[in-house]
């Protein structure tokens, strides 16, 4: 079997893979609760001859599907978690939830997990048909959204045996992802005060909500004095109650810090901690600081990226017309005005690859894997041009023909790249040399403190 025959084999089984992805889309499960989704993927890999190991790093829905023996050890990264409150009917261009307040695959992880599975099955089939040694390891990684599943897995050494790892992500362009995704961390700040009658005895009250508002004001002033590529987001999760005539005795918010490098995130977090303590001092309340999760910045790897880019070019790019084009055009009209008028609503070309160290304004726990072994990832056009992730429009695309084809394309590119790297140990060696150069040969340092247990995070993030 040559590479083209392998990719043809994957195409012949496309309907099977589309069904797996739709099954995951139909059962959107958020961080650490992905029991159905992980089982769908693990069962499919088991049917293809992979052996399954569960509960990696103490995560109930994390698994490794392994096939073969010997070197090289090829890692494929899959995800399958959804997002809360993004329920949306598939295949329509209007906002309409399947279930009010329900979950939805707003980042396309139903496609991501199965697309990576396609890549794993492809390289497995190639090695098997040609009687070649080597190990394929597919990692089912939970809780990428807000849970940092791969970070916990990297902390426990799950990726230490890999020679390299490949993955992908749905997007609106066919491209290699140059540059570095941002490091981040998530912290909950809670304030406890003293309730009192707001009119009769306000002097006896200590407002936790005042403390939280003062903290937010302090962060606004801080923004001018952090790196321009850094971000601080927040959500107020507890306002202290619904009665304005009661001094609020409790209030809390979850804050997410992003920056190009992990040390920057740690520095900004320390400054937020001090702002919280200062707000507590000003209001006579008590501040509680709870570390929830973190991810490292990704380490770019041009040696692997060039192989992935070549396979994007060599593998036929999906073409879309008829109903696919009509749905994409209708969804584009719901986007911002500058995204409405393009020649093709679904990208059918590969964007040029330009190596870069520039920060990408997003984060992923793939970053932690990239500190352990060389990693490369591509995007394929599963969404109309201009579609933003974490939107109802992205959910609406999840079972479309063009999303299915983009997923298959990604799997074929991953499998083709794995074949090329299998036969080019010099490229893999160069990828390792690049990783050591970019990290200055520093060992991986997990950004999640050792005392933080994943089950603790699971409970805190409910």
Residue pairs with C-beta under 8 A, 6 or more apart in sequence:
1 9
1 125
1 126
1 129
1 130
3 126
3 416
3 419
3 420
6 122
6 123
6 125
6 126
6 129
6 415
6 416
6 419
7 122
7 315
7 412
7 415
7 416
9 122
9 125
10 17
10 118
10 121
10 122
10 408
10 411
10 412
10 415
11 408
11 412
14 404
14 408
17 114
17 117
17 118
17 404
17 407
17 408
17 411
18 404
18 407
18 408
20 40
20 41
20 44
20 114
20 117
21 110
21 111
21 113
21 114
21 115
21 398
21 399
21 404
21 407
22 110
22 399
23 40
24 36
24 37
24 40
24 41
24 80
24 105
24 109
24 110
24 113
24 114
25 90
25 105
25 110
25 398
25 399
27 36
27 37
27 40
28 82
28 83
28 86
28 87
28 102
28 103
28 104
28 105
28 110
29 35
29 36
29 37
29 80
29 81
29 82
29 103
30 81
30 82
30 83
30 84
30 103
30 145
30 146
31 81
31 142
31 143
31 144
31 145
31 146
31 147
31 149
31 458
31 461
32 59
32 60
32 61
32 142
32 143
32 147
32 149
32 454
32 457
32 458
32 461
33 61
34 61
34 80
34 81
34 142
34 143
35 60
35 61
37 61
37 80
37 81
37 110
37 113
38 61
38 62
38 63
38 80
38 140
38 142
40 80
41 65
41 78
41 80
41 113
41 114
41 117
41 140
42 52
42 54
42 63
42 65
42 140
44 117
45 52
45 65
45 117
45 120
45 121
45 138
46 52
46 65
48 67
48 121
48 124
49 67
49 124
49 128
50 65
50 66
50 67
50 120
50 124
50 136
50 138
51 65
51 66
51 67
52 63
52 64
52 65
53 63
53 64
53 66
54 60
54 62
54 63
55 62
55 63
56 62
56 63
56 64
56 139
56 153
56 156
56 158
57 149
57 152
57 153
57 155
57 156
57 158
57 454
58 152
58 156
58 453
58 454
58 455
59 142
59 143
59 149
59 152
59 153
59 454
61 140
61 142
61 143
62 139
62 140
62 141
62 142
62 149
62 152
62 153
62 158
63 139
63 140
64 137
64 138
64 139
64 140
64 158
65 120
65 137
65 138
65 140
66 135
66 136
66 137
66 138
67 120
67 124
67 135
67 136
68 124
68 127
68 133
68 134
68 135
68 136
69 133
69 134
69 135
70 133
70 134
70 135
71 133
71 134
71 135
71 163
72 134
72 135
72 163
72 164
72 421
72 422
72 425
72 428
73 134
73 135
73 137
73 161
73 162
73 163
74 123
74 134
74 135
74 136
74 137
74 162
74 163
74 164
74 165
74 166
74 418
74 421
74 422
75 137
75 139
75 159
75 162
75 163
75 164
75 165
75 166
75 369
75 373
76 116
76 117
76 119
76 120
76 123
76 136
76 137
76 138
76 139
76 165
76 166
76 167
76 414
76 418
77 116
77 139
77 141
77 150
77 165
77 166
77 167
77 366
77 369
77 375
78 112
78 113
78 114
78 116
78 117
78 120
78 138
78 139
78 140
78 141
78 167
79 109
79 112
79 113
79 116
79 141
79 142
79 144
80 109
80 110
80 112
80 113
80 140
80 142
81 109
81 142
81 143
81 144
81 145
81 147
81 149
82 103
82 104
82 105
82 106
82 109
82 110
82 145
83 103
83 104
83 105
83 106
83 107
83 145
83 390
84 103
85 101
85 102
85 103
85 104
86 103
86 104
86 105
86 106
86 390
86 391
86 392
86 395
87 97
87 98
87 99
87 100
87 101
87 102
87 103
87 104
87 395
88 95
88 96
88 97
88 98
88 104
88 392
88 395
88 396
89 96
89 97
89 98
89 396
90 395
90 396
90 397
90 398
90 399
90 400
91 327
91 396
91 399
91 400
92 396
93 327
93 330
93 331
93 333
93 334
93 393
93 396
94 334
95 334
95 392
97 104
98 104
104 392
104 395
105 111
105 394
105 395
105 398
106 389
106 390
106 391
106 392
106 394
106 395
107 144
107 145
107 169
107 170
107 389
107 390
107 394
108 169
108 170
108 382
108 383
108 389
108 394
108 397
108 398
108 403
109 144
109 145
110 398
111 170
111 382
111 398
111 403
111 406
111 407
111 410
112 167
112 168
112 169
112 170
113 140
114 407
114 411
115 168
115 380
115 407
115 408
115 410
115 411
115 414
116 138
116 166
116 167
116 168
116 410
116 411
116 414
117 138
117 411
118 407
118 408
118 410
118 411
118 412
118 414
118 415
119 166
119 168
119 410
119 411
119 412
119 413
119 414
119 415
119 418
120 136
120 138
120 414
120 415
121 411
121 415
122 411
122 412
122 414
122 415
122 416
122 418
123 136
123 414
123 415
123 418
123 419
123 422
124 136
126 132
126 415
126 418
126 419
126 422
127 133
127 134
127 136
127 422
132 422
134 422
136 418
137 161
137 162
139 150
139 153
139 158
139 159
141 149
141 150
141 153
141 365
142 149
143 149
143 458
144 150
144 364
144 365
146 186
146 293
146 461
147 293
147 454
147 457
147 458
147 461
148 293
148 294
148 295
148 365
148 368
148 448
148 457
149 365
149 454
150 295
150 365
150 366
150 368
150 369
151 293
151 294
151 295
151 296
151 365
151 368
151 446
151 447
151 448
152 448
152 454
153 159
153 368
154 365
154 368
154 369
154 371
154 372
154 444
154 446
155 368
155 446
155 448
155 450
159 165
159 369
159 372
159 373
160 372
160 373
162 372
162 373
163 373
163 428
164 304
164 373
164 374
164 375
164 376
164 421
164 428
164 431
165 369
165 373
165 374
165 375
166 304
166 308
166 375
166 376
166 377
166 414
166 417
166 418
167 366
167 375
167 376
167 377
167 414
168 377
168 378
168 379
168 380
168 410
168 413
168 414
169 177
169 364
169 377
169 378
169 379
170 379
170 380
170 382
170 383
170 394
170 403
170 406
170 407
171 379
171 380
171 381
171 382
171 383
171 389
172 346
172 347
172 381
172 382
172 383
172 384
172 385
172 386
172 387
173 347
173 351
173 379
173 381
173 385
174 312
174 317
174 347
174 348
174 349
174 350
174 351
174 378
174 379
174 380
174 381
174 406
174 409
175 312
175 350
175 351
175 353
175 378
175 379
176 305
176 308
176 309
176 312
176 353
176 376
176 377
176 378
177 305
177 360
177 377
177 378
177 379
178 300
178 302
178 305
178 353
178 354
178 355
178 356
178 358
179 300
179 356
179 357
179 358
179 359
179 360
180 260
180 297
180 298
180 299
180 300
180 357
180 358
180 359
180 360
180 367
181 297
181 298
181 359
181 360
181 362
181 363
181 364
181 366
181 367
182 229
182 231
182 258
182 259
182 260
182 297
182 359
182 360
182 361
182 362
182 363
183 258
183 259
183 260
183 261
183 262
183 264
183 265
183 294
183 295
183 296
183 297
183 363
183 367
183 447
184 256
184 257
184 258
184 259
184 265
184 294
184 295
184 363
185 256
185 257
185 265
185 266
185 269
185 291
185 292
185 293
185 294
185 295
185 447
186 254
186 255
186 256
186 257
186 292
186 293
186 294
187 254
187 255
187 256
187 257
187 269
187 272
187 273
187 289
187 290
187 291
187 292
188 237
188 252
188 253
188 254
188 255
188 288
188 289
188 290
188 292
188 460
189 212
189 215
189 252
189 253
189 255
189 272
189 276
189 287
189 288
189 289
189 290
190 238
190 250
190 251
190 252
190 287
190 288
190 290
191 208
191 209
191 211
191 212
191 215
191 250
191 251
191 252
191 276
191 279
191 280
191 283
191 285
191 286
191 287
191 288
192 208
192 249
192 250
192 285
192 286
192 288
193 205
193 206
193 207
193 208
193 210
193 211
193 247
193 248
193 249
193 250
193 251
193 283
193 284
193 285
193 286
194 204
194 205
194 206
194 247
194 249
194 284
195 205
195 246
195 247
195 248
195 249
196 202
196 203
196 204
196 205
196 246
196 247
197 205
197 245
197 246
197 247
198 205
198 244
198 245
198 246
198 247
199 245
202 247
205 247
205 249
206 247
206 249
206 283
206 284
206 285
207 240
207 247
207 248
207 283
207 285
208 240
208 248
208 249
208 250
208 251
208 283
208 285
209 239
209 240
209 248
209 251
210 248
210 283
210 285
211 251
211 279
211 280
211 282
211 283
211 285
211 287
212 236
212 251
212 252
212 253
212 279
214 278
214 279
214 282
214 283
215 253
215 275
215 276
215 279
216 234
216 253
218 275
218 278
218 279
219 232
219 234
219 255
219 272
219 275
222 232
222 268
222 271
222 272
222 275
223 232
226 232
226 259
226 268
226 271
227 259
227 260
227 264
229 259
229 260
229 359
229 361
230 257
230 258
230 259
230 260
230 264
230 265
230 268
231 256
231 257
231 258
231 259
231 361
232 255
232 256
232 257
232 258
232 268
232 272
233 255
233 256
233 258
234 253
234 254
234 255
234 256
235 253
235 254
236 251
236 252
236 253
237 252
237 253
237 254
238 250
238 251
238 252
238 253
239 248
239 251
240 248
240 249
240 250
240 251
241 248
254 292
255 272
257 265
257 268
257 269
257 272
258 265
258 361
258 363
259 265
259 268
260 297
260 359
261 297
262 294
262 296
262 297
262 445
262 447
265 294
265 447
266 447
273 289
276 287
276 289
277 287
279 285
279 287
280 286
280 287
290 460
291 448
291 449
291 452
292 457
292 460
292 461
293 448
293 452
293 457
293 461
294 447
294 448
295 363
295 364
295 365
295 367
295 368
295 447
296 367
296 368
296 370
296 371
296 444
296 446
296 447
297 359
297 367
298 364
298 366
298 367
298 370
298 375
299 367
299 370
299 371
299 375
299 435
299 438
299 439
300 355
300 356
300 357
300 438
301 370
301 374
301 375
301 376
301 431
301 434
301 435
301 438
302 355
302 434
303 374
303 427
303 430
303 431
303 434
304 374
304 375
304 376
304 417
304 421
304 427
304 431
305 353
305 355
305 376
306 353
307 376
307 417
307 420
307 421
307 424
307 427
308 376
308 377
308 378
308 413
308 417
309 350
309 353
309 378
310 420
311 412
311 413
311 416
311 417
311 420
312 350
312 378
312 413
313 350
314 416
315 409
315 412
315 413
315 416
316 409
317 348
317 349
317 350
317 409
318 348
318 380
318 381
318 402
318 405
318 406
318 408
318 409
319 348
320 328
320 346
320 348
320 401
320 402
320 405
323 401
324 346
324 400
324 401
324 402
325 345
325 346
327 397
327 400
327 402
328 345
328 346
328 384
328 385
328 402
329 345
329 384
331 345
331 384
331 387
331 393
331 396
331 397
332 339
332 340
332 342
332 345
332 384
332 385
332 386
332 387
333 340
334 393
335 384
335 386
335 387
335 388
335 393
336 386
338 386
339 385
339 386
339 387
342 385
342 386
344 385
345 384
345 385
346 381
346 384
346 385
346 402
347 381
347 385
348 381
362 389
366 375
366 377
368 444
368 446
368 447
369 375
370 435
371 439
371 444
371 445
372 444
373 432
373 435
374 428
374 431
374 432
374 434
374 435
376 417
378 410
378 413
378 414
380 406
380 407
380 409
380 410
380 413
381 402
381 406
382 397
382 402
382 403
382 406
382 407
383 393
383 394
383 397
383 403
384 393
384 397
387 393
387 394
387 397
388 394
397 403
420 427
421 427
421 428
